[in-house]
């Protein structure tokens, strides 16, 4: 067997190993998703369910970005750039949630609007 054929065969076995790794990771992600779905329907404390769902989602997120997005195999600089963008996006979401808090998103009824206008008119008249 020539050296080129041996190298090609070794490369094929290496790709086959990566394929099996990706399938295993996909199965782990599927199991985690199943656990999340079952967890929603269990009669547990709300704080426990939310905490568990957040932790499981973080694990899934990290597995996807490091293996399927190939950050594990990239240079550290690319990973740092990715996480800088992630922190900026998280900060933007946090700021928007603070700006548009739950109190501000409650729709006003016509009766409330008229009551506020009447109170403003009474205050201005005095």
Short mmCIF file of the C-alpha atoms (twelve columns), coordinates in Angstrom:
data_MODEL
# 
_entry.id   MODEL 
# 
loop_
_atom_site.group_PDB 
_atom_site.id 
_atom_site.type_symbol 
_atom_site.label_atom_id 
_atom_site.label_alt_id 
_atom_site.label_comp_id 
_atom_site.label_asym_id 
_atom_site.label_seq_id 
_atom_site.Cartn_x 
_atom_site.Cartn_y 
_atom_site.Cartn_z 
_atom_site.pdbx_PDB_model_num 
ATOM 1   C CA . UNK A 1   0.000   0.000  0.000  1 
ATOM 2   C CA . UNK A 2   1.407   3.393  -0.896 1 
ATOM 3   C CA . UNK A 3   1.916   6.196  1.608  1 
ATOM 4   C CA . UNK A 4   -0.804  8.273  -0.065 1 
ATOM 5   C CA . UNK A 5   -3.359  5.474  0.235  1 
ATOM 6   C CA . UNK A 6   -2.488  4.927  3.903  1 
ATOM 7   C CA . UNK A 7   -2.837  8.657  4.621  1 
ATOM 8   C CA . UNK A 8   -6.203  8.794  2.845  1 
ATOM 9   C CA . UNK A 9   -7.421  5.768  4.779  1 
ATOM 10  C CA . UNK A 10  -6.298  7.277  8.107  1 
ATOM 11  C CA . UNK A 11  -8.073  10.536 7.221  1 
ATOM 12  C CA . UNK A 12  -11.269 8.591  6.449  1 
ATOM 13  C CA . UNK A 13  -11.134 6.865  9.842  1 
ATOM 14  C CA . UNK A 14  -10.595 10.207 11.538 1 
ATOM 15  C CA . UNK A 15  -13.672 11.702 9.810  1 
ATOM 16  C CA . UNK A 16  -15.658 8.595  10.771 1 
ATOM 17  C CA . UNK A 17  -14.709 9.184  14.417 1 
ATOM 18  C CA . UNK A 18  -15.879 12.804 14.221 1 
ATOM 19  C CA . UNK A 19  -19.153 11.658 12.662 1 
ATOM 20  C CA . UNK A 20  -19.764 9.311  15.593 1 
ATOM 21  C CA . UNK A 21  -18.864 12.088 18.035 1 
ATOM 22  C CA . UNK A 22  -21.367 14.436 16.401 1 
ATOM 23  C CA . UNK A 23  -24.076 11.753 16.474 1 
ATOM 24  C CA . UNK A 24  -23.381 11.114 20.170 1 
ATOM 25  C CA . UNK A 25  -23.605 14.828 20.926 1 
ATOM 26  C CA . UNK A 26  -26.863 15.048 18.974 1 
ATOM 27  C CA . UNK A 27  -28.266 12.162 21.047 1 
ATOM 28  C CA . UNK A 28  -27.187 13.889 24.280 1 
ATOM 29  C CA . UNK A 29  -28.904 17.082 23.118 1 
ATOM 30  C CA . UNK A 30  -32.056 15.108 22.299 1 
ATOM 31  C CA . UNK A 31  -32.063 13.523 25.772 1 
ATOM 32  C CA . UNK A 32  -31.593 16.933 27.429 1 
ATOM 33  C CA . UNK A 33  -34.499 18.300 25.372 1 
ATOM 34  C CA . UNK A 34  -36.645 15.351 26.480 1 
ATOM 35  C CA . UNK A 35  -35.746 16.012 30.114 1 
ATOM 36  C CA . UNK A 36  -36.719 19.671 29.660 1 
ATOM 37  C CA . UNK A 37  -40.102 18.724 28.234 1 
ATOM 38  C CA . UNK A 38  -40.821 16.240 31.027 1 
ATOM 39  C CA . UNK A 39  -39.610 18.720 33.651 1 
ATOM 40  C CA . UNK A 40  -42.233 21.266 32.610 1 
ATOM 41  C CA . UNK A 41  -45.072 18.875 33.435 1 
ATOM 42  C CA . UNK A 42  -43.765 17.674 36.809 1 
ATOM 43  C CA . UNK A 43  -45.447 19.084 39.928 1 
ATOM 44  C CA . UNK A 44  -42.324 20.764 41.314 1 
ATOM 45  C CA . UNK A 45  -41.601 24.204 42.711 1 
ATOM 46  C CA . UNK A 46  -41.533 26.885 40.033 1 
ATOM 47  C CA . UNK A 47  -38.081 28.148 41.058 1 
ATOM 48  C CA . UNK A 48  -36.652 24.632 40.706 1 
ATOM 49  C CA . UNK A 49  -38.156 24.135 37.248 1 
ATOM 50  C CA . UNK A 50  -36.943 27.514 35.981 1 
ATOM 51  C CA . UNK A 51  -33.445 27.002 37.417 1 
ATOM 52  C CA . UNK A 52  -33.226 23.514 35.932 1 
ATOM 53  C CA . UNK A 53  -34.417 24.697 32.525 1 
ATOM 54  C CA . UNK A 54  -31.886 27.533 32.493 1 
ATOM 55  C CA . UNK A 55  -29.018 25.207 33.449 1 
ATOM 56  C CA . UNK A 56  -30.005 22.600 30.862 1 
ATOM 57  C CA . UNK A 57  -30.309 25.297 28.209 1 
ATOM 58  C CA . UNK A 58  -26.838 26.618 29.047 1 
ATOM 59  C CA . UNK A 59  -25.398 23.102 28.717 1 
ATOM 60  C CA . UNK A 60  -27.106 22.641 25.351 1 
ATOM 61  C CA . UNK A 61  -25.947 26.068 24.169 1 
ATOM 62  C CA . UNK A 62  -22.334 25.386 25.095 1 
ATOM 63  C CA . UNK A 63  -22.372 21.963 23.441 1 
ATOM 64  C CA . UNK A 64  -23.778 23.413 20.226 1 
ATOM 65  C CA . UNK A 65  -21.373 26.326 19.983 1 
ATOM 66  C CA . UNK A 66  -18.278 24.343 20.869 1 
ATOM 67  C CA . UNK A 67  -18.881 21.277 18.704 1 
ATOM 68  C CA . UNK A 68  -21.402 22.071 15.978 1 
ATOM 69  C CA . UNK A 69  -20.169 25.640 15.432 1 
ATOM 70  C CA . UNK A 70  -16.601 24.290 15.724 1 
ATOM 71  C CA . UNK A 71  -15.450 26.843 18.310 1 
ATOM 72  C CA . UNK A 72  -13.613 24.036 20.065 1 
ATOM 73  C CA . UNK A 73  -11.417 23.606 17.006 1 
ATOM 74  C CA . UNK A 74  -10.972 27.345 16.227 1 
ATOM 75  C CA . UNK A 75  -8.423  29.754 17.588 1 
ATOM 76  C CA . UNK A 76  -9.050  31.277 20.995 1 
ATOM 77  C CA . UNK A 77  -9.420  34.720 19.386 1 
ATOM 78  C CA . UNK A 78  -12.522 33.576 17.457 1 
ATOM 79  C CA . UNK A 79  -14.043 32.184 20.640 1 
ATOM 80  C CA . UNK A 80  -13.355 35.448 22.482 1 
ATOM 81  C CA . UNK A 81  -14.999 37.438 19.668 1 
ATOM 82  C CA . UNK A 82  -18.048 35.168 19.834 1 
ATOM 83  C CA . UNK A 83  -18.418 35.647 23.578 1 
ATOM 84  C CA . UNK A 84  -17.944 39.430 23.301 1 
ATOM 85  C CA . UNK A 85  -20.898 39.494 20.901 1 
ATOM 86  C CA . UNK A 86  -22.856 37.246 23.238 1 
ATOM 87  C CA . UNK A 87  -22.234 39.551 26.210 1 
ATOM 88  C CA . UNK A 88  -23.255 42.592 24.151 1 
ATOM 89  C CA . UNK A 89  -26.445 40.860 23.028 1 
ATOM 90  C CA . UNK A 90  -27.236 39.789 26.592 1 
ATOM 91  C CA . UNK A 91  -26.681 43.339 27.824 1 
ATOM 92  C CA . UNK A 92  -28.980 44.680 25.119 1 
ATOM 93  C CA . UNK A 93  -31.716 42.215 26.066 1 
ATOM 94  C CA . UNK A 94  -31.312 43.098 29.752 1 
ATOM 95  C CA . UNK A 95  -31.514 46.818 29.009 1 
ATOM 96  C CA . UNK A 96  -34.619 46.379 26.856 1 
ATOM 97  C CA . UNK A 97  -36.275 44.287 29.557 1 
ATOM 98  C CA . UNK A 98  -35.515 47.008 32.114 1 
ATOM 99  C CA . UNK A 99  -36.827 49.755 29.839 1 
ATOM 100 C CA . UNK A 100 -40.038 47.925 28.968 1 
ATOM 101 C CA . UNK A 101 -40.817 46.479 32.378 1 
ATOM 102 C CA . UNK A 102 -43.981 44.515 33.100 1 
ATOM 103 C CA . UNK A 103 -45.684 47.567 34.640 1 
ATOM 104 C CA . UNK A 104 -45.246 49.551 31.452 1 
ATOM 105 C CA . UNK A 105 -46.593 46.817 29.205 1 
ATOM 106 C CA . UNK A 106 -50.027 46.639 30.841 1 
ATOM 107 C CA . UNK A 107 -52.574 48.082 28.393 1 
ATOM 108 C CA . UNK A 108 -54.623 51.002 29.595 1 
ATOM 109 C CA . UNK A 109 -58.365 50.705 29.429 1 
ATOM 110 C CA . UNK A 110 -60.489 53.611 28.288 1 
ATOM 111 C CA . UNK A 111 -61.821 54.060 31.819 1 
ATOM 112 C CA . UNK A 112 -58.299 54.407 33.222 1 
ATOM 113 C CA . UNK A 113 -57.336 56.904 30.522 1 
ATOM 114 C CA . UNK A 114 -60.408 59.069 31.215 1 
ATOM 115 C CA . UNK A 115 -59.784 58.893 34.985 1 
ATOM 116 C CA . UNK A 116 -56.182 60.026 34.514 1 
ATOM 117 C CA . UNK A 117 -57.262 62.894 32.233 1 
ATOM 118 C CA . UNK A 118 -59.934 63.982 34.740 1 
ATOM 119 C CA . UNK A 119 -57.380 63.935 37.569 1 
ATOM 120 C CA . UNK A 120 -54.943 66.012 35.481 1 
ATOM 121 C CA . UNK A 121 -57.703 68.496 34.587 1 
ATOM 122 C CA . UNK A 122 -58.715 68.801 38.255 1 
ATOM 123 C CA . UNK A 123 -55.092 69.361 39.275 1 
ATOM 124 C CA . UNK A 124 -54.602 72.001 36.592 1 
ATOM 125 C CA . UNK A 125 -57.846 73.793 37.567 1 
ATOM 126 C CA . UNK A 126 -56.688 74.322 41.165 1 
# 
